[in-house]
Amino acid sequence: MIASGRHRACYQHPEHDGLCIKVHHPNKDDRETIREVKYYKRIYRNTSSINAIAHYYGTQETNLGTGYVFQLIKDKTGNVANILDYYLKNKHSFLKHQKSMKIAYELFKKTVYKDAIVTMTLKPYNIVYQLGYKPHGQFFIIDNLGCANLIPIDYYSSTLARTTLTRRFTDFEQRMMREYHVKLSTMQSVESKD
């Protein structure tokens, strides 16, 4: 097991080192995953070069039920990339990487806007920071893609999707300031200034 959330657990794929399998916990429905999968299929019809998200590769039956196979984001060392929440809670790691993380975050934000990625609420445990492959590392959204609205109008208009993204990033950055005292525009701990 790599991680476990409210609805799913994420496991290393037993046969492919660069993949993971997400399996629903017993008594949890797969509504959110189905929403996500529909969105992946939609964006893959239009392009295959989305760089800010972990890619989806289909389903696979497991001993725990149906598994959903995704790209496993790893650092250049081969270790599974840590979620942003890890860095925000580990001051030493955060301080070590904060300058690179600031640059990577700005590039991530630009990429998400350029590709008009539709996402639910951005949370620090749904974003990973990959070390080593680019000069400053790279952020990826690994969960919570798509739209839960009955009529997902963001799917049909890049302009509307980007308007929603503005709200998503504003809310996310305010949450980071409120909960972690980190200003993402400078990727700096406010406490470290004192």
Secondary structure, DSSP 8 states (H G I E B T S, - for coil): --EE-SSEEEEE-SS-TTEEEEEE-TT---HHHHHHHHHHHHHHHH-S---SB--EEEEEEETTEEEEEEE--B-TTSSB-EEHHHHHH-HHHHHHHHHHHHHHHHHHHHHHHHTT--BSS--TTSEEEE-SSSTT-EEEE-S-BS--SSS-GGGT-HHHHHHHHHHHHHHHHHHHHHHH-EETTTTEESGGG-
